Amino acid sequence: MTKILHIIKSLGRGGAEMLLPETLRLHNREKFEFHYIYFLPWKNQLVEAIEAQGGKVHCFEAGNNISLLMQYRKVIAYCQEHQIALIHCHLPWAGFLGRLVHRATGIPVLYSEHNKQERYHWLTLFLNKRTYNWQSKVLAVSADVAKSIQKNINPSIPVQVLLNGVNTDRFIRYADAGAALRKELAIPEEALVVGTVAVFRFQKRLEEWLEVFARLHADNPNWYGIIVGDGPLKASIVEKQQQLGLMEKVKMVGLQTEVRPYLSAMDAYMMSSVFEGLPIALLEAMSMECAVLSTAAGGIPELVRDGEDGLLVPVEDWQKLADKAKSLEDTPYRMALAKSARKRVSDAFSLRQMVEELERVYVEESRYKT
């Protein structure tokens, strides 16, 4: 049995983090045993879900990025004790640590790149340029991300595009759950609901999201909003919500490990991001037949074909989201987009396809300990 170790900074509910329990559900447990190391004990929302699927989870507590890197000796000892055949790292600082382990032990290291290099802090980009070749292979979540790697780093190691996927068997619309949640949130049955699932960070531009909603609601008071998530910009986002008078119309429900009832309550899913890789939450929303409205950030145009599977506007023209959203008030049109979104992910972004390719990579790369 091949033993795989995933290393990630936290197990809170972020896009990269959510892939871990979702892929684990579909992996071949007769061929692979999966271990997980994370470092922020207060971000542990996904630990239970991973352990329920048979994953072996360990927290090496670290209060900051430097102390995270200092855990590399513990990680080496863990790999030796558990006979780890391959390490799969996610997000930059876990990637830096994995590269140190690779240099010290020769254990093959894969790194999933979820972001464009231009969007990183200067220090992260500097460290990437210095260390990117200290690993075995990079898996880019979109062609856009792969292009950025080649442009900014031009590594000598292989870079493979492996598109994110969604478990279309699990992410199915549940009308009853959606109706119950609307009732719980005091949203009328006949209302049009637009929502999003996001970490409250700059890249998501949730203040702009609220401005778009305010325009939409001013023209049609039948619109309601749901925002699922939390994060460092919460205070400013709530202040914006108050300034726009949207406390009753936009429901901020906090961090939710189980998002399917919330997606089932949404008619439309809107993103106003300034940059993205290939967002997991968007894949989930499309699988659950939400009509998509988004900026064309990062890899999103690789997923959403404008006018076919959803509606896109240029990143710099995010204000136009309000104009596009008005077309979703036409129920047949909105439903047609929602059905097309579901078909799009089922045909081309299946998590099962992603897992099958991941396992091929695991088998191939685990043979090459240096």
URNOR-V796421 format. One record per pair of residues at least 6 apart in sequence whose ideal C-beta (glycine too) atoms are under 7 Angstrom apart, sorted by sequence separation. I is the first residue (numbers start at 1). J is the second residue. If there is no record, write none. Layout:
I_J, I_J
This chain:
11_17, 51_57, 62_68, 89_95, 101_107, 140_146, 149_155, 187_193, 198_204, 200_206, 217_223, 241_247, 256_262, 286_292, 294_300, 304_310, 306_312, 327_333, 328_334, 10_17, 27_34, 50_57, 102_109, 182_189, 216_223, 285_292, 313_320, 8_16, 101_109, 117_125, 120_128, 198_206, 304_312, 313_321, 8_17, 62_71, 89_98, 140_149, 150_159, 241_250, 253_262, 24_34, 47_57, 99_109, 149_159, 282_292, 294_304, 60_71, 87_98, 98_109, 117_128, 138_149, 271_282, 301_312, 313_324, 213_225, 282_294, 292_304, 98_111, 146_159, 196_209, 269_282, 311_324, 6_20, 36_50, 60_74, 87_101, 146_161, 20_36, 95_111, 269_285, 294_310, 296_312, 138_155, 292_309, 293_310, 296_313, 41_59, 143_161, 282_300, 292_310, 293_311, 294_312, 295_313, 296_314, 297_315, 36_55, 138_157, 140_159, 142_161, 194_213, 291_310, 292_311, 296_315, 36_56, 39_59, 41_61, 58_78, 87_107, 89_109, 137_157, 140_160, 295_315, 34_55, 35_56, 36_57, 37_58, 38_59, 39_60, 86_107, 89_110, 132_153, 136_157, 137_158, 138_159, 139_160, 140_161, 142_163, 206_227, 263_284, 269_290, 276_297, 277_298, 278_299, 282_303, 39_61, 75_97, 79_101, 86_108, 87_109, 88_110, 89_111, 90_112, 133_155, 135_157, 141_163, 263_285, 268_290, 273_295, 275_297, 276_298, 277_299, 37_60, 39_62, 84_107, 91_114, 132_155, 133_156, 137_160, 139_162, 141_164, 227_250, 267_290, 268_291, 269_292, 270_293, 271_294, 272_295, 274_297, 275_298, 276_299, 295_318, 86_110, 111_135, 129_153, 133_157, 225_249, 230_254, 264_288, 266_290, 267_291, 270_294, 271_295, 273_297, 276_300, 278_302, 21_46, 29_54, 68_93, 72_97, 76_101, 113_138, 128_153, 224_249, 225_250, 226_251, 227_252, 228_253, 230_255, 259_284, 263_288, 268_293, 278_303, 20_46, 24_50, 71_97, 75_101, 79_105, 109_135, 110_136, 113_139, 225_251, 229_255, 11_38, 69_96, 109_136, 110_137, 111_138, 112_139, 113_140, 114_141, 226_253, 263_290, 310_337, 4_32, 6_34, 10_38, 21_49, 25_53, 65_93, 69_97, 72_100, 76_104, 79_107, 92_120, 108_136, 113_141, 116_144, 228_256, 260_288, 293_321, 2_31, 9_38, 10_39, 17_46, 21_50, 24_53, 39_68, 68_97, 72_101, 76_105, 110_139, 112_141, 116_145, 194_223, 200_229, 207_236, 1_31, 2_32, 3_33, 4_34, 5_35, 6_36, 7_37, 8_38, 9_39, 10_40, 20_50, 115_145, 118_148, 192_222, 195_225, 199_229, 200_230, 201_231, 207_237, 210_240, 214_244, 1_32, 4_35, 9_40, 12_43, 24_55, 96_127, 103_134, 117_148, 191_222, 192_223, 193_224, 194_225, 195_226, 196_227, 197_228, 198_229, 200_231, 201_232, 202_233, 206_237, 210_241, 228_259, 293_324, 309_340, 310_341, 1_33, 3_35, 5_37, 11_43, 13_45, 21_53, 39_71, 92_124, 99_131, 102_134, 113_145, 116_148, 117_149, 195_227, 197_229, 199_231, 200_232, 201_233, 214_246, 217_249, 293_325, 308_340, 309_341, 10_43, 11_44, 12_45, 13_46, 102_135, 191_224, 193_226, 195_228, 200_233, 207_240, 213_246, 11_45, 118_152, 200_234, 210_244, 228_262, 11_46, 96_131, 99_134, 117_152, 293_328, 309_344, 11_47, 99_135, 113_149, 117_153, 210_246, 226_262, 98_135, 187_224, 200_237, 213_250, 291_328, 37_75, 226_265, 210_250, 226_266, 37_78, 274_315, 291_334, 292_337, 272_318, 291_337, 303_349, 35_82, 291_338, 290_338, 35_84, 272_321, 289_338, 292_341, 289_339, 291_341, 270_321, 290_341, 289_341, 289_342, 270_325, 286_341, 287_342, 286_342, 268_325, 286_344, 287_345, 9_68, 286_345, 212_272, 268_328, 209_270, 197_259, 283_345, 209_272, 208_272, 185_251, 268_334, 283_349, 195_262, 205_272, 267_334, 205_273, 204_273, 205_274, 203_273, 195_266, 203_274, 193_265, 194_266, 203_275, 193_266, 194_267, 196_269, 5_79, 16_90, 193_267, 194_268, 195_269, 196_270, 16_91, 192_267, 196_271, 194_270, 3_82, 5_84, 3_83, 7_87, 181_261, 3_84, 4_85, 181_262, 3_85, 4_86, 5_87, 6_88, 7_89, 8_90, 9_91, 2_85, 8_91, 177_260, 178_261, 182_265, 198_281, 4_88, 6_90, 9_93, 177_261, 181_265, 197_281, 9_94, 8_94, 174_260, 178_264, 7_94, 174_261, 177_264, 178_265, 171_260, 175_264, 7_97, 174_264, 7_98, 173_264, 16_112, 16_114, 216_322, 212_319, 215_322, 219_326, 212_321, 216_325, 220_329, 208_318, 212_322, 171_284, 205_318, 164_278, 163_278, 173_288, 164_280, 171_287, 172_288, 173_289, 166_283, 171_288, 165_283, 166_284, 164_283, 168_287, 166_287, 194_325, 145_277, 142_277, 141_277, 142_278, 141_278, 192_329, 25_167, 19_164, 22_167, 144_298, 145_299, 144_299, 119_275, 142_298, 142_299, 141_299, 144_302, 116_275, 143_302, 142_302, 115_277, 114_277, 168_345, 168_346, 166_345, 116_298, 168_350, 166_349, 165_349, 167_351, 14_199, 165_350, 166_351, 163_349, 165_351, 165_353, 165_354, 164_354, 163_354, 162_354, 162_357, 45_255, 45_257, 137_365, 136_365, 136_368, 13_255, 13_257, 110_361, 110_365, 108_365, 108_366, 108_368, 19_280, 108_369, 18_280, 107_369, 106_369, 15_279, 106_370, 15_280, 15_281, 86_362, 86_365, 86_366, 85_366, 26_351, 26_352, 23_351, 27_355, 22_351, 26_355, 32_362, 28_359, 23_355, 27_359, 23_358, 4_362, 2_362, 2_366
